[in-house]
């Protein structure tokens, strides 16, 4: 049984409360696949702290550069261009080393 929250048109189970205490409804936008990849410095063979997050949906793909900030669980996300579908990555999944399309 779904109850309606505070006279709003949305069911209680989709209502969230913001840090300011305001009621908000969680509304679906889209779903799809994702990929996360990191950068390995060829100079010192260490992973960089930054990484990329690529989101693929029916409407195309979006790529974000994610930079960890000082402090725990804080990141800066910068949306990049939409050329991510033409990029390749190095994969070592399941013990097989090979070049793959970014979003295969």
C-alpha angles and dihedrals in degrees: 000000000000120000123202114241119240095328093306123133092243127088117252093246092064095049119104130182120230123222087260090057096251120142116242133179119227105230123193115241107169143317135214145119131316139200131195122198135174135209122245115204108232089202098062102006092237127131117250116235092236122081140178127245116199120192119196123192138157087275095058134269136304126198126204131189107220117203119187112229127209109282130042123300097001122125139169112223120199120188111229130200123288097251091102094107092068094052126102129213135199111246131193096178117153091000093297116121114207148128114264137183111262094244108022 
